[in-house]
Amino acid sequence: MPNRLREMRERAGITQEELAARVGVSRQTIISLERGKYNPSITLAYSLSKVFNMSIEELFLLDEGSNEND
Amino acid sequence: MTRKNLQLVKYLILALIAGLAIWQIVKGDRSFGTGLLVGVIAAVVLTEIRNRRVEKMSEKGLNPYDERAWSLAGLAAYGALRIFVIGLALIVLIGSIWGPQVQVNPYNLLGICLCFLLGLYAASYYYYNQKI
C-alpha cells in the first residue's frame, strides 16, 4: 500500500527506530511499511497517523489494485 | 503463562531430552544418542541467541513479536504446509505406482517428515521475510 510514512518521518526528523519504538513494533516493520510491502493493521495505522497528527487516509493511500499483503 | 515461565518449561524439556540422549549413548545406541544431544545443544544455542536479540530490542522499546512477525509466521506456516502436503501426495502417488515396496521404521519416517516440515517452515519464513 503506498503511503507517506517516509516523507512524514523525515519531515518530523525521527529515525525508523524511534518511530518503531513509539508505535511498539520492530524497525523491520517500519522499513516494510515505508517500502509499501506490508499493509498495517488498523490499530498500527491509527497509531502511526496519531504520531504525525494526521488521519489514516492522509498517511495511507488506498491503491485499488493491491489490497493484499501477499 | 509468561514468557519466562515458557522459557523455563522449554529448558526443562531440553534437559529431559538431553538426559534421554545420554541414556541412549550409555545403553549403546550411540548414533541416535549423539544426534539427539547435538540437537539439544543446537536448540539451546539458538534459543540463547534469540533471547539476546529479544532483550536488546526490548531495551530499545521495540517489539520483536509485532504484527508483522505474526503475519510472517502465518504466511510461512501456510506456505510450508502447502508444499509439504503437495510433496507428500506426489511421493505417495508416484511411490505407490512405480516405487519399490520397502519396510521402514515408522519412527524414523515420522522424524524425517518432521525435519522436512520444519526445514520448509524455516525456508518459507526466510522467503516471506525478504518479500514483505
N, CA and C atoms of all chains as a GROMACS GRO file, in nm:
protein
  606
    1MET      N    1   0.085  -0.120   0.000
    1MET     CA    2   0.000   0.000   0.000
    1MET      C    3   0.088   0.125   0.000
    2PRO      N    4   0.070   0.213  -0.099
    2PRO     CA    5   0.152   0.335  -0.099
    2PRO      C    6   0.118   0.423   0.022
    3ASN      N    7   0.219   0.490   0.072
    3ASN     CA    8   0.194   0.576   0.189
    3ASN      C    9   0.296   0.688   0.196
    4ARG      N   10   0.272   0.781   0.287
    4ARG     CA   11   0.362   0.896   0.300
    4ARG      C   12   0.443   0.887   0.428
    5LEU      N   13   0.466   0.763   0.473
    5LEU     CA   14   0.533   0.741   0.602
    5LEU      C   15   0.676   0.796   0.604
    6ARG      N   16   0.753   0.761   0.501
    6ARG     CA   17   0.893   0.807   0.497
    6ARG      C   18   0.898   0.961   0.493
    7GLU      N   19   0.814   1.015   0.407
    7GLU     CA   20   0.810   1.162   0.391
    7GLU      C   21   0.779   1.230   0.526
    8MET      N   22   0.678   1.179   0.595
    8MET     CA   23   0.636   1.239   0.720
    8MET      C   24   0.739   1.217   0.831
    9ARG      N   25   0.801   1.098   0.829
    9ARG     CA   26   0.903   1.068   0.930
    9ARG      C   27   1.023   1.159   0.913
   10GLU      N   28   1.066   1.175   0.788
   10GLU     CA   29   1.182   1.261   0.762
   10GLU      C   30   1.149   1.407   0.794
   11ARG      N   31   1.026   1.446   0.766
   11ARG     CA   32   0.984   1.583   0.797
   11ARG      C   33   0.985   1.606   0.949
   12ALA      N   34   0.945   1.503   1.022
   12ALA     CA   35   0.943   1.513   1.170
   12ALA      C   36   1.082   1.497   1.230
   13GLY      N   37   1.178   1.452   1.148
   13GLY     CA   38   1.317   1.436   1.194
   13GLY      C   39   1.337   1.322   1.291
   14ILE      N   40   1.263   1.214   1.272
   14ILE     CA   41   1.283   1.098   1.359
   14ILE      C   42   1.332   0.978   1.280
   15THR      N   43   1.407   0.892   1.347
   15THR     CA   44   1.463   0.775   1.280
   15THR      C   45   1.358   0.663   1.276
   16GLN      N   46   1.388   0.564   1.193
   16GLN     CA   47   1.297   0.449   1.184
   16GLN      C   48   1.285   0.379   1.318
   17GLU      N   49   1.397   0.371   1.388
   17GLU     CA   50   1.397   0.302   1.518
   17GLU      C   51   1.313   0.380   1.621
   18GLU      N   52   1.325   0.511   1.619
   18GLU     CA   53   1.246   0.592   1.712
   18GLU      C   54   1.096   0.577   1.684
   19LEU      N   55   1.062   0.579   1.555
   19LEU     CA   56   0.921   0.564   1.518
   19LEU      C   57   0.870   0.426   1.558
   20ALA      N   58   0.955   0.324   1.535
   20ALA     CA   59   0.917   0.187   1.572
   20ALA      C   60   0.890   0.177   1.722
   21ALA      N   61   0.978   0.240   1.800
   21ALA     CA   62   0.962   0.236   1.946
   21ALA      C   63   0.835   0.309   1.989
   22ARG      N   64   0.802   0.417   1.920
   22ARG     CA   65   0.683   0.495   1.957
   22ARG      C   66   0.554   0.417   1.934
   23VAL      N   67   0.552   0.338   1.827
   23VAL     CA   68   0.428   0.265   1.798
   23VAL      C   69   0.436   0.118   1.840
   24GLY      N   70   0.549   0.078   1.899
   24GLY     CA   71   0.561  -0.057   1.955
   24GLY      C   72   0.573  -0.168   1.852
   25VAL      N   73   0.655  -0.143   1.748
   25VAL     CA   74   0.683  -0.251   1.651
   25VAL      C   75   0.834  -0.261   1.632
   26SER      N   76   0.877  -0.350   1.543
   26SER     CA   77   1.020  -0.361   1.515
   26SER      C   78   1.057  -0.262   1.404
   27ARG      N   79   1.188  -0.236   1.392
   27ARG     CA   80   1.233  -0.142   1.288
   27ARG      C   81   1.206  -0.201   1.149
   28GLN      N   82   1.214  -0.335   1.141
   28GLN     CA   83   1.189  -0.402   1.014
   28GLN      C   84   1.047  -0.375   0.963
   29THR      N   85   0.954  -0.364   1.057
   29THR     CA   86   0.815  -0.336   1.020
   29THR      C   87   0.804  -0.197   0.959
   30ILE      N   88   0.874  -0.101   1.017
   30ILE     CA   89   0.871   0.036   0.963
   30ILE      C   90   0.933   0.038   0.822
   31ILE      N   91   1.043  -0.038   0.807
   31ILE     CA   92   1.108  -0.046   0.675
   31ILE      C   93   1.011  -0.103   0.572
   32SER      N   94   0.945  -0.213   0.608
   32SER     CA   95   0.849  -0.276   0.516
   32SER      C   96   0.733  -0.183   0.484
   33LEU      N   97   0.688  -0.109   0.584
   33LEU     CA   98   0.577  -0.015   0.563
   33LEU      C   99   0.620   0.096   0.467
   34GLU      N  100   0.738   0.149   0.491
   34GLU     CA  101   0.786   0.258   0.406
   34GLU      C  102   0.805   0.214   0.261
   35ARG      N  103   0.842   0.089   0.244
   35ARG     CA  104   0.860   0.037   0.108
   35ARG      C  105   0.727  -0.002   0.045
   36GLY      N  106   0.621   0.004   0.125
   36GLY     CA  107   0.489  -0.032   0.074
   36GLY      C  108   0.470  -0.181   0.055
   37LYS      N  109   0.555  -0.260   0.123
   37LYS     CA  110   0.548  -0.405   0.107
   37LYS      C  111   0.453  -0.470   0.207
   38TYR      N  112   0.429  -0.401   0.316
   38TYR     CA  113   0.344  -0.458   0.422
   38TYR      C  114   0.229  -0.363   0.452
   39ASN      N  115   0.110  -0.420   0.459
   39ASN     CA  116  -0.008  -0.340   0.493
   39ASN      C  117  -0.033  -0.350   0.644
   40PRO      N  118  -0.038  -0.238   0.713
   40PRO     CA  119  -0.053  -0.245   0.859
   40PRO      C  120  -0.196  -0.278   0.900
   41SER      N  121  -0.209  -0.322   1.025
   41SER     CA  122  -0.343  -0.343   1.081
   41SER      C  123  -0.403  -0.205   1.106
   42ILE      N  124  -0.530  -0.202   1.130
   42ILE     CA  125  -0.597  -0.074   1.153
   42ILE      C  126  -0.541  -0.008   1.281
   43THR      N  127  -0.505  -0.090   1.379
   43THR     CA  128  -0.451  -0.037   1.505
   43THR      C  129  -0.317   0.032   1.481
   44LEU      N  130  -0.229  -0.036   1.403
   44LEU     CA  131  -0.098   0.022   1.376
   44LEU      C  132  -0.111   0.147   1.288
   45ALA      N  133  -0.199   0.140   1.189
   45ALA     CA  134  -0.220   0.256   1.102
   45ALA      C  135  -0.269   0.376   1.184
   46TYR      N  136  -0.356   0.348   1.280
   46TYR     CA  137  -0.409   0.453   1.367
   46TYR      C  138  -0.297   0.512   1.454
   47SER      N  139  -0.215   0.424   1.512
   47SER     CA  140  -0.104   0.471   1.596
   47SER      C  141  -0.007   0.557   1.517
   48LEU      N  142   0.024   0.513   1.395
   48LEU     CA  143   0.118   0.588   1.311
   48LEU      C  144   0.060   0.724   1.272
   49SER      N  145  -0.066   0.726   1.236
   49SER     CA  146  -0.126   0.854   1.196
   49SER      C  147  -0.135   0.949   1.315
   50LYS      N  148  -0.148   0.891   1.434
   50LYS     CA  149  -0.154   0.973   1.556
   50LYS      C  150  -0.019   1.039   1.584
   51VAL      N  151   0.089   0.964   1.555
   51VAL     CA  152   0.225   1.019   1.576
   51VAL      C  153   0.244   1.146   1.492
   52PHE      N  154   0.192   1.143   1.369
   52PHE     CA  155   0.211   1.257   1.278
   52PHE      C  156   0.092   1.354   1.276
   53ASN      N  157  -0.001   1.334   1.368
   53ASN     CA  158  -0.122   1.420   1.374
   53ASN      C  159  -0.194   1.428   1.240
   54MET      N  160  -0.213   1.313   1.182
   54MET     CA  161  -0.281   1.308   1.052
   54MET      C  162  -0.393   1.204   1.061
   55SER      N  163  -0.477   1.205   0.958
   55SER     CA  164  -0.577   1.099   0.953
   55SER      C  165  -0.515   0.980   0.879
   56ILE      N  166  -0.574   0.863   0.897
   56ILE     CA  167  -0.521   0.743   0.831
   56ILE      C  168  -0.524   0.761   0.679
   57GLU      N  169  -0.631   0.822   0.630
   57GLU     CA  170  -0.645   0.841   0.484
   57GLU      C  171  -0.536   0.933   0.428
   58GLU      N  172  -0.489   1.025   0.510
   58GLU     CA  173  -0.383   1.117   0.464
   58GLU      C  174  -0.248   1.047   0.460
   59LEU      N  175  -0.230   0.953   0.554
   59LEU     CA  176  -0.100   0.884   0.564
   59LEU      C  177  -0.091   0.764   0.469
   60PHE      N  178  -0.199   0.689   0.463
   60PHE     CA  179  -0.200   0.569   0.377
   60PHE      C  180  -0.293   0.591   0.259
   61LEU      N  181  -0.239   0.568   0.140
   61LEU     CA  182  -0.316   0.594   0.019
   61LEU      C  183  -0.365   0.461  -0.038
   62LEU      N  184  -0.495   0.447  -0.046
   62LEU     CA  185  -0.551   0.320  -0.092
   62LEU      C  186  -0.530   0.302  -0.242
   63ASP      N  187  -0.458   0.194  -0.275
   63ASP     CA  188  -0.438   0.159  -0.415
   63ASP      C  189  -0.537   0.048  -0.446
   64GLU      N  190  -0.638   0.078  -0.526
   64GLU     CA  191  -0.746  -0.018  -0.552
   64GLU      C  192  -0.694  -0.151  -0.607
   65GLY      N  193  -0.582  -0.145  -0.680
   65GLY     CA  194  -0.530  -0.265  -0.745
   65GLY      C  195  -0.462  -0.363  -0.650
   66SER      N  196  -0.407  -0.314  -0.539
   66SER     CA  197  -0.335  -0.404  -0.448
   66SER      C  198  -0.382  -0.384  -0.306
   67ASN      N  199  -0.466  -0.477  -0.262
   67ASN     CA  200  -0.516  -0.467  -0.125
   67ASN      C  201  -0.481  -0.588  -0.042
   68GLU      N  202  -0.372  -0.658  -0.083
   68GLU     CA  203  -0.330  -0.776  -0.006
   68GLU      C  204  -0.186  -0.759   0.038
   69ASN      N  205  -0.153  -0.827   0.150
   69ASN     CA  206  -0.015  -0.826   0.199
   69ASN      C  207   0.072  -0.916   0.115
   70ASP      N  208   0.014  -1.025   0.068
   70ASP     CA  209   0.090  -1.125  -0.009
   70ASP      C  210   0.100  -1.083  -0.155
   71MET      N  211   0.049  -1.798   3.076
   71MET     CA  212   0.188  -1.828   3.112
   71MET      C  213   0.281  -1.719   3.056
   72THR      N  214   0.367  -1.667   3.143
   72THR     CA  215   0.457  -1.561   3.097
   72THR      C  216   0.570  -1.619   3.012
   73ARG      N  217   0.641  -1.528   2.941
   73ARG     CA  218   0.749  -1.574   2.854
   73ARG      C  219   0.861  -1.642   2.934
   74LYS      N  220   0.885  -1.591   3.057
   74LYS     CA  221   0.991  -1.650   3.140
   74LYS      C  222   0.956  -1.793   3.181
   75ASN      N  223   0.827  -1.813   3.216
   75ASN     CA  224   0.782  -1.947   3.252
   75ASN      C  225   0.790  -2.042   3.134
   76LEU      N  226   0.755  -1.989   3.016
   76LEU     CA  227   0.763  -2.071   2.895
   76LEU      C  228   0.908  -2.113   2.868
   77GLN      N  229   1.000  -2.017   2.891
   77GLN     CA  230   1.143  -2.046   2.873
   77GLN      C  231   1.187  -2.156   2.967
   78LEU      N  232   1.138  -2.147   3.092
   78LEU     CA  233   1.174  -2.246   3.194
   78LEU      C  234   1.125  -2.384   3.153
   79VAL      N  235   1.002  -2.391   3.105
   79VAL     CA  236   0.944  -2.518   3.060
   79VAL      C  237   1.026  -2.572   2.942
   80LYS      N  238   1.063  -2.481   2.851
   80LYS     CA  239   1.141  -2.520   2.734
   80LYS      C  240   1.276  -2.582   2.776
   81TYR      N  241   1.343  -2.515   2.871
   81TYR     CA  242   1.473  -2.566   2.917
   81TYR      C  243   1.458  -2.697   2.993
   82LEU      N  244   1.348  -2.713   3.066
   82LEU     CA  245   1.325  -2.839   3.138
   82LEU      C  246   1.307  -2.953   3.038
   83ILE      N  247   1.230  -2.926   2.931
   83ILE     CA  248   1.208  -3.029   2.828
   83ILE      C  249   1.341  -3.063   2.760
   84LEU      N  250   1.421  -2.958   2.731
   84LEU     CA  251   1.552  -2.982   2.668
   84LEU      C  252   1.643  -3.063   2.758
   85ALA      N  253   1.636  -3.034   2.890
   85ALA     CA  254   1.718  -3.110   2.986
   85ALA      C  255   1.674  -3.257   2.988
   86LEU      N  256   1.544  -3.277   2.979
   86LEU     CA  257   1.489  -3.413   2.977
   86LEU      C  258   1.537  -3.488   2.852
   87ILE      N  259   1.534  -3.419   2.738
   87ILE     CA  260   1.579  -3.480   2.613
   87ILE      C  261   1.729  -3.509   2.619
   88ALA      N  262   1.804  -3.416   2.680
   88ALA     CA  263   1.949  -3.438   2.695
   88ALA      C  264   1.974  -3.562   2.781
   89GLY      N  265   1.893  -3.577   2.887
   89GLY     CA  266   1.904  -3.696   2.974
   89GLY      C  267   1.876  -3.823   2.895
   90LEU      N  268   1.771  -3.819   2.812
   90LEU     CA  269   1.737  -3.934   2.727
   90LEU      C  270   1.851  -3.966   2.631
   91ALA      N  271   1.912  -3.859   2.576
   91ALA     CA  272   2.023  -3.876   2.481
   91ALA      C  273   2.141  -3.946   2.549
   92ILE      N  274   2.173  -3.899   2.668
   92ILE     CA  275   2.285  -3.960   2.742
   92ILE      C  276   2.254  -4.107   2.775
   93TRP      N  277   2.130  -4.130   2.812
   93TRP     CA  278   2.086  -4.267   2.843
   93TRP      C  279   2.103  -4.358   2.721
   94GLN      N  280   2.066  -4.307   2.604
   94GLN     CA  281   2.079  -4.384   2.480
   94GLN      C  282   2.225  -4.414   2.447
   95ILE      N  283   2.312  -4.313   2.472
   95ILE     CA  284   2.456  -4.333   2.445
   95ILE      C  285   2.510  -4.442   2.538
   96VAL      N  286   2.474  -4.432   2.667
   96VAL     CA  287   2.521  -4.530   2.766
   96VAL      C  288   2.468  -4.670   2.733
   97LYS      N  289   2.341  -4.672   2.684
   97LYS     CA  290   2.276  -4.800   2.651
   97LYS      C  291   2.338  -4.868   2.529
   98GLY      N  292   2.407  -4.788   2.446
   98GLY     CA  293   2.472  -4.848   2.329
   98GLY      C  294   2.432  -4.789   2.196
   99ASP      N  295   2.317  -4.719   2.193
   99ASP     CA  296   2.274  -4.659   2.066
   99ASP      C  297   2.340  -4.523   2.051
  100ARG      N  298   2.469  -4.528   2.015
  100ARG     CA  299   2.550  -4.404   2.014
  100ARG      C  300   2.506  -4.304   1.909
  101SER      N  301   2.474  -4.352   1.789
  101SER     CA  302   2.440  -4.258   1.680
  101SER      C  303   2.313  -4.179   1.713
  102PHE      N  304   2.212  -4.250   1.763
  102PHE     CA  305   2.086  -4.182   1.797
  102PHE      C  306   2.107  -4.085   1.914
  103GLY      N  307   2.177  -4.134   2.016
  103GLY     CA  308   2.202  -4.050   2.135
  103GLY      C  309   2.282  -3.925   2.102
  104THR      N  310   2.386  -3.943   2.020
  104THR     CA  311   2.469  -3.828   1.983
  104THR      C  312   2.389  -3.728   1.901
  105GLY      N  313   2.309  -3.780   1.807
  105GLY     CA  314   2.224  -3.692   1.724
  105GLY      C  315   2.129  -3.610   1.810
  106LEU      N  316   2.071  -3.678   1.908
  106LEU     CA  317   1.976  -3.612   1.997
  106LEU      C  318   2.045  -3.503   2.079
  107LEU      N  319   2.166  -3.537   2.127
  107LEU     CA  320   2.243  -3.442   2.209
  107LEU      C  321   2.284  -3.319   2.127
  108VAL      N  322   2.327  -3.344   2.004
  108VAL     CA  323   2.364  -3.233   1.915
  108VAL      C  324   2.242  -3.142   1.891
  109GLY      N  325   2.127  -3.206   1.872
  109GLY     CA  326   2.003  -3.130   1.852
  109GLY      C  327   1.970  -3.043   1.972
  110VAL      N  328   1.988  -3.098   2.092
  110VAL     CA  329   1.961  -3.022   2.215
  110VAL      C  330   2.056  -2.903   2.226
  111ILE      N  331   2.185  -2.929   2.199
  111ILE     CA  332   2.285  -2.821   2.208
  111ILE      C  333   2.251  -2.710   2.108
  112ALA      N  334   2.215  -2.750   1.986
  112ALA     CA  335   2.178  -2.652   1.882
  112ALA      C  336   2.056  -2.570   1.927
  113ALA      N  337   1.958  -2.639   1.986
  113ALA     CA  338   1.837  -2.570   2.033
  113ALA      C  339   1.870  -2.469   2.143
  114VAL      N  340   1.959  -2.508   2.234
  114VAL     CA  341   1.998  -2.417   2.344
  114VAL      C  342   2.071  -2.294   2.289
  115VAL      N  343   2.165  -2.319   2.196
  115VAL     CA  344   2.242  -2.207   2.138
  115VAL      C  345   2.148  -2.111   2.065
  116LEU      N  346   2.060  -2.166   1.982
  116LEU     CA  347   1.968  -2.082   1.905
  116LEU      C  348   1.872  -2.004   1.996
  117THR      N  349   1.828  -2.070   2.103
  117THR     CA  350   1.738  -2.003   2.199
  117THR      C  351   1.810  -1.886   2.267
  118GLU      N  352   1.936  -1.910   2.304
  118GLU     CA  353   2.013  -1.804   2.370
  118GLU      C  354   2.036  -1.685   2.276
  119ILE      N  355   2.069  -1.715   2.151
  119ILE     CA  356   2.091  -1.607   2.052
  119ILE      C  357   1.962  -1.526   2.036
  120ARG      N  358   1.849  -1.598   2.024
  120ARG     CA  359   1.721  -1.529   2.007
  120ARG      C  360   1.686  -1.447   2.131
  121ASN      N  361   1.711  -1.504   2.249
  121ASN     CA  362   1.681  -1.431   2.374
  121ASN      C  363   1.758  -1.300   2.383
  122ARG      N  364   1.885  -1.305   2.343
  122ARG     CA  365   1.968  -1.183   2.348
  122ARG      C  366   1.915  -1.078   2.252
  123ARG      N  367   1.874  -1.125   2.133
  123ARG     CA  368   1.819  -1.033   2.034
  123ARG      C  369   1.690  -0.969   2.086
  124VAL      N  370   1.606  -1.051   2.146
  124VAL     CA  371   1.479  -1.002   2.200
  124VAL      C  372   1.505  -0.901   2.313
  125GLU      N  373   1.602  -0.934   2.400
  125GLU     CA  374   1.636  -0.844   2.511
  125GLU      C  375   1.684  -0.709   2.461
  126LYS      N  376   1.774  -0.713   2.361
  126LYS     CA  377   1.828  -0.589   2.304
  126LYS      C  378   1.716  -0.503   2.245
  127MET      N  379   1.625  -0.569   2.172
  127MET     CA  380   1.515  -0.495   2.110
  127MET      C  381   1.422  -0.438   2.217
  128SER      N  382   1.394  -0.517   2.318
  128SER     CA  383   1.305  -0.472   2.426
  128SER      C  384   1.364  -0.352   2.500
  129GLU      N  385   1.497  -0.354   2.519
  129GLU     CA  386   1.564  -0.242   2.586
  129GLU      C  387   1.545  -0.111   2.510
  130LYS      N  388   1.540  -0.124   2.376
  130LYS     CA  389   1.523  -0.004   2.292
  130LYS      C  390   1.376   0.035   2.278
  131GLY      N  391   1.287  -0.043   2.339
  131GLY     CA  392   1.144  -0.013   2.332
  131GLY      C  393   1.078  -0.071   2.209
  132LEU      N  394   1.153  -0.157   2.137
  132LEU     CA  395   1.097  -0.217   2.016
  132LEU      C  396   1.028  -0.349   2.050
  133ASN      N  397   0.934  -0.386   1.966
  133ASN     CA  398   0.860  -0.509   1.990
  133ASN      C  399   0.901  -0.618   1.889
  134PRO      N  400   0.975  -0.720   1.934
  134PRO     CA  401   1.018  -0.822   1.841
  134PRO      C  402   0.906  -0.914   1.794
  135TYR      N  403   0.796  -0.916   1.871
  135TYR     CA  404   0.682  -1.001   1.833
  135TYR      C  405   0.565  -0.914   1.787
  136ASP      N  406   0.594  -0.825   1.695
  136ASP     CA  407   0.489  -0.734   1.648
  136ASP      C  408   0.400  -0.801   1.544
  137GLU      N  409   0.308  -0.725   1.489
  137GLU     CA  410   0.210  -0.784   1.398
  137GLU      C  411   0.272  -0.838   1.270
  138ARG      N  412   0.382  -0.775   1.224
  138ARG     CA  413   0.447  -0.824   1.103
  138ARG      C  414   0.506  -0.963   1.127
  139ALA      N  415   0.566  -0.981   1.246
  139ALA     CA  416   0.624  -1.112   1.279
  139ALA      C  417   0.517  -1.220   1.280
  140TRP      N  418   0.400  -1.187   1.336
  140TRP     CA  419   0.290  -1.285   1.339
  140TRP      C  420   0.239  -1.312   1.199
  141SER      N  421   0.231  -1.206   1.120
  141SER     CA  422   0.186  -1.221   0.982
  141SER      C  423   0.282  -1.312   0.904
  142LEU      N  424   0.412  -1.288   0.925
  142LEU     CA  425   0.515  -1.370   0.859
  142LEU      C  426   0.503  -1.516   0.901
  143ALA      N  427   0.484  -1.537   1.032
  143ALA     CA  428   0.475  -1.674   1.084
  143ALA      C  429   0.355  -1.746   1.022
  144GLY      N  430   0.245  -1.674   1.007
  144GLY     CA  431   0.125  -1.733   0.946
  144GLY      C  432   0.148  -1.768   0.800
  145LEU      N  433   0.206  -1.675   0.727
  145LEU     CA  434   0.235  -1.699   0.585
  145LEU      C  435   0.332  -1.816   0.568
  146ALA      N  436   0.436  -1.817   0.654
  146ALA     CA  437   0.537  -1.922   0.646
  146ALA      C  438   0.476  -2.059   0.677
  147ALA      N  439   0.390  -2.065   0.780
  147ALA     CA  440   0.327  -2.192   0.817
  147ALA      C  441   0.238  -2.242   0.704
  148TYR      N  442   0.162  -2.152   0.645
  148TYR     CA  443   0.073  -2.191   0.534
  148TYR      C  444   0.154  -2.236   0.413
  149GLY      N  445   0.258  -2.160   0.382
  149GLY     CA  446   0.344  -2.194   0.267
  149GLY      C  447   0.410  -2.329   0.286
  150ALA      N  448   0.463  -2.353   0.406
  150ALA     CA  449   0.532  -2.479   0.434
  150ALA      C  450   0.434  -2.596   0.427
  151LEU      N  451   0.317  -2.578   0.484
  151LEU     CA  452   0.217  -2.685   0.485
  151LEU      C  453   0.172  -2.719   0.343
  152ARG      N  454   0.155  -2.615   0.262
  152ARG     CA  455   0.110  -2.634   0.124
  152ARG      C  456   0.212  -2.719   0.046
  153ILE      N  457   0.341  -2.682   0.057
  153ILE     CA  458   0.446  -2.756  -0.013
  153ILE      C  459   0.457  -2.899   0.042
  154PHE      N  460   0.446  -2.910   0.175
  154PHE     CA  461   0.457  -3.040   0.241
  154PHE      C  462   0.347  -3.135   0.193
  155VAL      N  463   0.224  -3.088   0.192
  155VAL     CA  464   0.111  -3.172   0.152
  155VAL      C  465   0.121  -3.211   0.006
  156ILE      N  466   0.154  -3.115  -0.080
  156ILE     CA  467   0.166  -3.146  -0.224
  156ILE      C  468   0.282  -3.244  -0.247
  157GLY      N  469   0.394  -3.219  -0.179
  157GLY     CA  470   0.511  -3.306  -0.192
  157GLY      C  471   0.481  -3.448  -0.147
  158LEU      N  472   0.415  -3.458  -0.031
  158LEU     CA  473   0.380  -3.589   0.025
  158LEU      C  474   0.283  -3.663  -0.066
  159ALA      N  475   0.185  -3.590  -0.117
  159ALA     CA  476   0.085  -3.651  -0.206
  159ALA      C  477   0.152  -3.705  -0.332
  160LEU      N  478   0.246  -3.629  -0.386
  160LEU     CA  479   0.318  -3.674  -0.507
  160LEU      C  480   0.402  -3.798  -0.478
  161ILE      N  481   0.470  -3.796  -0.363
  161ILE     CA  482   0.555  -3.911  -0.327
  161ILE      C  483   0.468  -4.036  -0.308
  162VAL      N  484   0.354  -4.019  -0.239
  162VAL     CA  485   0.264  -4.133  -0.216
  162VAL      C  486   0.211  -4.186  -0.350
  163LEU      N  487   0.170  -4.095  -0.436
  163LEU     CA  488   0.113  -4.134  -0.565
  163LEU      C  489   0.216  -4.206  -0.653
  164ILE      N  490   0.332  -4.140  -0.670
  164ILE     CA  491   0.436  -4.197  -0.757
  164ILE      C  492   0.492  -4.325  -0.695
  165GLY      N  493   0.516  -4.320  -0.564
  165GLY     CA  494   0.572  -4.437  -0.494
  165GLY      C  495   0.479  -4.557  -0.498
  166SER      N  496   0.349  -4.532  -0.485
  166SER     CA  497   0.252  -4.642  -0.486
  166SER      C  498   0.245  -4.711  -0.621
  167ILE      N  499   0.268  -4.634  -0.727
  167ILE     CA  500   0.256  -4.692  -0.862
  167ILE      C  501   0.389  -4.753  -0.909
  168TRP      N  502   0.496  -4.675  -0.898
  168TRP     CA  503   0.625  -4.720  -0.955
  168TRP      C  504   0.730  -4.758  -0.851
  169GLY      N  505   0.712  -4.713  -0.729
  169GLY     CA  506   0.817  -4.734  -0.629
  169GLY      C  507   0.825  -4.877  -0.579
  170PRO      N  508   0.941  -4.915  -0.526
  170PRO     CA  509   0.954  -5.050  -0.471
  170PRO      C  510   0.884  -5.060  -0.334
  171GLN      N  511   0.845  -5.178  -0.297
  171GLN     CA  512   0.784  -5.199  -0.166
  171GLN      C  513   0.896  -5.211  -0.063
  172VAL      N  514   0.901  -5.115   0.028
  172VAL     CA  515   1.009  -5.118   0.129
  172VAL      C  516   0.948  -5.113   0.269
  173GLN      N  517   1.020  -5.171   0.361
  173GLN     CA  518   0.977  -5.164   0.501
  173GLN      C  519   1.064  -5.062   0.573
  174VAL      N  520   0.999  -4.969   0.641
  174VAL     CA  521   1.076  -4.866   0.713
  174VAL      C  522   1.031  -4.860   0.858
  175ASN      N  523   1.122  -4.811   0.940
  175ASN     CA  524   1.088  -4.787   1.081
  175ASN      C  525   0.995  -4.664   1.085
  176PRO      N  526   0.873  -4.679   1.134
  176PRO     CA  527   0.779  -4.565   1.130
  176PRO      C  528   0.827  -4.443   1.208
  177TYR      N  529   0.904  -4.467   1.314
  177TYR     CA  530   0.954  -4.353   1.394
  177TYR      C  531   1.058  -4.274   1.316
  178ASN      N  532   1.142  -4.345   1.242
  178ASN     CA  533   1.240  -4.277   1.156
  178ASN      C  534   1.169  -4.195   1.050
  179LEU      N  535   1.067  -4.257   0.991
  179LEU     CA  536   0.992  -4.189   0.885
  179LEU      C  537   0.925  -4.062   0.938
  180LEU      N  538   0.863  -4.074   1.056
  180LEU     CA  539   0.798  -3.956   1.117
  180LEU      C  540   0.901  -3.847   1.149
  181GLY      N  541   1.018  -3.891   1.196
  181GLY     CA  542   1.126  -3.796   1.228
  181GLY      C  543   1.171  -3.722   1.104
  182ILE      N  544   1.186  -3.796   0.994
  182ILE     CA  545   1.228  -3.733   0.868
  182ILE      C  546   1.121  -3.633   0.820
  183CYS      N  547   0.994  -3.675   0.831
  183CYS     CA  548   0.883  -3.586   0.790
  183CYS      C  549   0.884  -3.458   0.874
  184LEU      N  550   0.907  -3.475   1.004
  184LEU     CA  551   0.910  -3.359   1.094
  184LEU      C  552   1.023  -3.263   1.058
  185CYS      N  553   1.142  -3.320   1.032
  185CYS     CA  554   1.258  -3.239   0.993
  185CYS      C  555   1.229  -3.164   0.863
  186PHE      N  556   1.169  -3.237   0.769
  186PHE     CA  557   1.137  -3.180   0.638
  186PHE      C  558   1.040  -3.063   0.654
  187LEU      N  559   0.936  -3.084   0.736
  187LEU     CA  560   0.836  -2.980   0.757
  187LEU      C  561   0.897  -2.856   0.825
  188LEU      N  562   0.981  -2.880   0.926
  188LEU     CA  563   1.046  -2.766   0.995
  188LEU      C  564   1.141  -2.692   0.902
  189GLY      N  565   1.213  -2.768   0.818
  189GLY     CA  566   1.302  -2.707   0.719
  189GLY      C  567   1.224  -2.620   0.620
  190LEU      N  568   1.110  -2.673   0.578
  190LEU     CA  569   1.025  -2.598   0.485
  190LEU      C  570   0.974  -2.470   0.551
  191TYR      N  571   0.938  -2.481   0.678
  191TYR     CA  572   0.888  -2.364   0.751
  191TYR      C  573   0.998  -2.256   0.760
  192ALA      N  574   1.119  -2.300   0.794
  192ALA     CA  575   1.231  -2.205   0.805
  192ALA      C  576   1.258  -2.137   0.670
  193ALA      N  577   1.258  -2.216   0.564
  193ALA     CA  578   1.284  -2.162   0.430
  193ALA      C  579   1.172  -2.066   0.389
  194SER      N  580   1.050  -2.106   0.420
  194SER     CA  581   0.934  -2.025   0.386
  194SER      C  582   0.935  -1.892   0.463
  195TYR      N  583   0.975  -1.900   0.590
  195TYR     CA  584   0.983  -1.779   0.674
  195TYR      C  585   1.087  -1.684   0.616
  196TYR      N  586   1.202  -1.739   0.577
  196TYR     CA  587   1.309  -1.659   0.518
  196TYR      C  588   1.260  -1.592   0.390
  197TYR      N  589   1.189  -1.669   0.308
  197TYR     CA  590   1.137  -1.617   0.180
  197TYR      C  591   1.042  -1.500   0.205
  198TYR      N  592   0.945  -1.518   0.293
  198TYR     CA  593   0.847  -1.412   0.317
  198TYR      C  594   0.909  -1.292   0.389
  199ASN      N  595   1.012  -1.319   0.470
  199ASN     CA  596   1.081  -1.210   0.539
  199ASN      C  597   1.152  -1.119   0.439
  200GLN      N  598   1.200  -1.179   0.330
  200GLN     CA  599   1.263  -1.099   0.225
  200GLN      C  600   1.158  -1.027   0.142
  201LYS      N  601   1.042  -1.094   0.127
  201LYS     CA  602   0.939  -1.044   0.037
  201LYS      C  603   0.862  -0.926   0.097
  202ILE      N  604   0.826  -0.935   0.226
  202ILE     CA  605   0.746  -0.825   0.284
  202ILE      C  606   0.822  -0.752   0.398
   0.00000   0.00000   0.00000
